[in-house]
Amino acid sequence: MRHCKVKYDWRSFYSSAEFDRACREYDRAPIEVAKPSAIQEAVGAVYISRLERSKSTALCLYGEVPQEQTELLDEVPLRFGFDTELRLPLWFWNLTGRIQWFLNHPRQAESRRLTERRARKLVGRVCAAGEDCVLITHGFYMHTLIKECQKSGFQTKQQRAHYRNGQGITLWLPKERQI
């Protein structure tokens, strides 16, 4: 599941330093709290990332259930692609940072290879636990996580390229693949 919507107003243009600062501010911003009637019963364990918006989402949706916080669910960090005082569009900074991530460029804090390794480790941990669970994570990371789940035999009926805030996806192991 992707965390709930974050209360943060992105500007249209940033210098490289401003973009990095905005990314840090976004990571500390609160979420828009869902209505109390939205609380539902968690199935099995609830795993959350280290970012506050993941924890707040779990509290908002599942109440005071035990949560296991892990860096394996953290969002893929994003940095500016190069140094400049020139103000460039937000989409440009997002695109260049993600291209650098995809190409395993050292300018980004985490490479695609490391993100894939992290997702594989999480899938292994979830499979070893052998129970249903809820994973509350982040939009960009969900793509890698879902691919790693599918490589391990998980299936889903949902095929999306973009996951909205608060949206979940159900994955399961076919009976013949279960331990």
N, C-alpha and C positions, 0 to 999 in steps of 0.2 A: 504494500500500500504506500502511496505517496502521502507525505505529510499534508496537513491542512494549509490553506492559503496563508501566506505571510503578509503582515501589515508593513509593506515597504513600498515607497514610491520611487521607482527608478527614473532617473533623468534620461533625456534623449542622447546627450553628448557628454563624453568624459575624456580627460587626459589619462595617460597610463596610471599615474599615481591616484587620481580621483577614482578610476575604475576599481583599483585594488581596495581602496578605502570603502567604496560602495559595497563591494563583495563582503567585506568584513562586517559592515553595518547590517547587511541583509542576514548574515549568519547569526546575528544577535537580536534581530527583530522578533517581536512576538507574533503568534498566529492569530487569525480571526477565529474565535471560539465558536464551535458549533452549539446548537441548542442542547440543553440537558436531555431532552427526549431522544437525542441521537445516541445515547449510551447503549451499547450492545454488549452481549456476552462474548468474551474472547474465547477462541478455541485453542486450548493448549497454551503454550508459552507465548509471551509477547516480547519480541526483540526490537530494540530501538537503536538508533545511531547515537553518537555523542553530542549531536547538535540539539539545542533546546527545543527547536520546533518539532522534532521527532517525539521527544518526551511529552511535550504539551499536547500533541495530537493523540498519543496513547491515553493520556489522562482524560482528554475531552471525549474520546470515543469509547473507551473501555473502563473509565473510572479508576479506582485505586487498586487495579490488579498488579501483581508483581511484574516487573519489567527487567529484562536483562539487556544492559547497555553494552554495545560492542562497536569498535572502530570499523568492523567489517561491513557495517551498514552506512558508514559516512558517505556524504556526497563526494563526488570527484571534485577536488579543489580546482578553482579556476583563477589564473593570474593573467595579467595583461601580456600581450604577445611581444611587445618591445617598448622601450622607453621613448616617450615623447610628451612634450607639453601641449602639442596640438590636440584639440578636442575632436574626437572622432565618434561616430555613432555607436550606441550601445550594441547594436547587432554586430558591428564590426569586431568589437572586443570579444564578444561571445564566440563568434565564428572563428576568429584567428586562434583563440585559446583552445577551442575544441579541436581544430585542425592540428595544432601542435600536440595536443594530447593523443590524438589518433596516430600521429607519426612518431610517438614516443620521444618528443623533443624535450631536452633537459630543462628548458625554461619553465615548463609546467611542474607543479609540485608533485604530481603523480603521473606516471606514464600509463598508456593503455595496457601494457603488459602487467604492470603492478595492480591495476584495477581488476583485470581479469583474474589474476592470482588471488586477490582478496575475495572476489565473488566465489571462486572455486572453493576456497577455504570455508566460506560461510555455508555453501551448499553441502559440503562434507559434514560440517558440524550439525546442520539441521537433519540430514539423513541419519547420522549416527544417533541423534536423540530419538529418532523413530516415533515422533509424535506430531500431530497437527500443530501449527503455530501461525502467528501473525508477525510479519516483518514490516516495520514502519521505517521507510527510507526516503530517498530523494529522486526527483524526476530523471536526471541524466544517468545516475547510477542504475536505475531500474532496468534500462536497456541491457546493460552488461549482465546484471544479476539474472534476468529472465533468460538470456541466451545460455548462461552457465547452467541454470536449472534444466533447460531443455536438453543440453548436452548430456546431463546426468539422467535423462529419461523422463523428466516431468513433462506433463502435457497441459495445455490450456485451450479453451475455445475462444479466448479473447485475443485478438490480433490488433494491437494499436501501436502507432508510432509515437504518440504523445499521450502522456498520462496526466490527467488533470489533478489538481490538488484535492486530497481526500479520496481519490479514486483507488480502488484496489483491483487486483487481478488474482484469480484463483488458479493455482497450479496443483496438480496431483500426480502421483505415481500410479501407473496402471498396476492392477493386482499382481501380475506376473513379475513386476520389477520390485515389489515391496519385499523388505527383508523379513 
